[in-house]
Amino acid sequence: MKPLTEPEIRAAFVNCTKGEASRLNVPRDLAEQPWDDLDFLGWRDPQAPDRAYLAAVLDGRTVAVALRSSGAASWQARRSLCSLCVTTHTGGVSLLVAPRAGKAGKQGNSVGAYMCADLACSLYVRGKKEVGTKLHESLTLEEKIERTVANLAAFVAKVTA
């Protein structure tokens, strides 16, 4: 992934106002991110743990999405599967919900998906970050990366539809 700047990220949000995008917390360590190993940049807001964000370059266009996590629930202690990277975690997957873009979002419509709670899908796929038990897959690394990007693109398409 190409490195993104703070202004690029703020301008790319599709499901919040320009004012909200200007006030949200963007990671301060953008220069230190492992850009070569990322398919998208995902982060949690350190001042509001229920808020998360992701930014990606899809079809040559930078797009960013604001997300909210559900409250902790008993199911989170069980093994769960991330819908983006298809990594299994015990307690490391959260339901993240994004308001839809445009009029639908203003009417309260949203899209949700189960994702790695730390949004480090790219690192899990590449084996740069480990989970407890890893399931065997016959896909190559390139195929796993393609699947993750396709799943992300499908989620973003639902947000912007």
PyMOL commands that set and color helices and strands:
alter all, ss='L'
color gray80, all
select helices_A, chain A and resi 6-11+18-23+30-32+35-37+74-77+102-106+121-125+141-160
alter helices_A, ss='H'
color red, helices_A
select strands_A, chain A and resi 41-45+48-58+61-69+79-81+88-90+93-99+110-116
alter strands_A, ss='S'
color yellow, strands_A
deselect
rebuild
show_as cartoon
